Each structure stands twice: as C-alpha cells, then as structure tokens.
Amino acid sequence: MTNFGYYYSFIDLTQEKDSFKISNMDFYGEDFLCTPYHGWQWQGESVVEIKYGEWCKLISGNPTTQTDDYTKTIYFDGTDGHKYMIEFLTITNNTDVEVSQYKMSKNGK
C-alpha cells in the first residue's frame, strides 16, 4: 500500500546576535486528493469575497489580487473607511491558506 501526502509548516524565528534560529515549527497535513477545487474555502479570492464581503459586508468596490511565487495578497477598501490586506500562502496542491489580515487605519498606519 502507498501513501501520497504533503505537509506544510509555519516556522518562527528568533534573532540571537548576528544570526537567526528556528524557535518553533508547526506542521500541518495536507489532503492532496480531496482539497483542490472542492469548495470556495480553498481559493483566496473566494474566501475574501464570501467571508469579508458577503458575511461581514466589509468590502467596498472590487478587491485586487497580487501574486508573488507562493504568496497571494488581496487588497480591498472597507465599508468602514479602512483599507485591508489579506495574505494567503499557496501550498503544493494549489490550495490557498489564509495566514494574515491587516487593516490600515484612516491616518495611514
């Protein structure tokens, strides 16, 4: 019997003098055969549209997407006057995993 699996990890670094060392690693199993294209929660654009748009009514206008290798960043203006940035990592089976959310205050910080 064979197994076909992938894992992804979040790694925390700490700085010690002039170098960085790994302080923590969290591994997550990836369901390679079932995840792709089986629902909106695996595509970053759909996640933003549904979670932040339809559910929270937070999106004003059309979000824009920027991709750079395995990072997908989606920007949108909020109905509350703030600007938002939602960041995803695209893992080996082309699944987008949401990793961070940022809100710019009205004064630009």
N, C-alpha and C positions, 0 to 999 in steps of 0.2 A: 504494500500500500504506500502511496506517496502523499505528500502534503505540499501545497503551494501557498505560501504565506509571506506577508511583508509586515514590517514593523516600522513605526516612525517614533521619534523621540523629541522631547523638549529638554534642552541642556542648559543648566545655569552655570555661569562662570563667575569666579571671584578673582580680583586682582591682588597679587602678592608681589610687592615691589615692582619689578620690571616685567613680570610675566602674568599670564592668566592660567588658572587651573579650573578644572571641572569640579563643581561643588555638589551637583545633583543631576541625575538623569532619570527621566520618567519615560518608560516605554509603553507604547500602545499598539495593540494588534490591529491589523487592517484586514477586513473581509474583502479580499481581492475579487472573488467571483460574484458577490451579491451587490456591492455598493454602487458601481458606476451606473448612472442613468436610471436608477430606481428611486426616484423621488427628488423633490426640489431641494432638500436639505444638503445635497452634495455638490451644488453649484453655487458659487459665491453670489452671482448676480441675483439668483432666485432667492437666496437667503435674505439678502438685503431688501429686495422688493417685498417679500412676504413679512419678515419679522419687523423691519423698521418702517416699511411703507403701509401695508395692509393692516397689520396688527397694532402698531404703535401710532400710525398716522403722522409719522415724523418727517417724511420725505416731501420736499417742495421741488418741483421740476424733475429733471431726469438725471439719475446717477451716472457718473462716468467711471470707467474701469481702466486701470493701468496694470499691465503685467510685466514682470521682470523675472525671467527664469521661472523659479518655482513660487514666486510671491505674486499675489493678486491683491491690488489695493483698489477699493471702491470709495469714491468721494460723492457726497451729496450735501445740498443745502437743507437745513432743517426748518420745519414749520415754526420752530421756536426762535428763529433768528441766528442760530449757531451753524457752523459748518462741521461736518462729520467725516471721519475716515475709518473704514472698516477694513482690516487686513486679514488675508487668508494665506495659508500655505497650500500649494497643490502637491499632494503626495503621489506616490508611484502609480496608483490606479486612476489618476486624473480626478481625484476627489479633492474638493476644496474644504479645508478645515479652518474655521474661524479662530484666530489667535489673539486679536486685539481690537479694541474700539477706542477711538479718540474723538474728543469734542473740542473744537476751538471756541473759546469764549468770544463774546461780542467785541472785546478790546484786542483781539488778535493773539491771545496767548493760548 
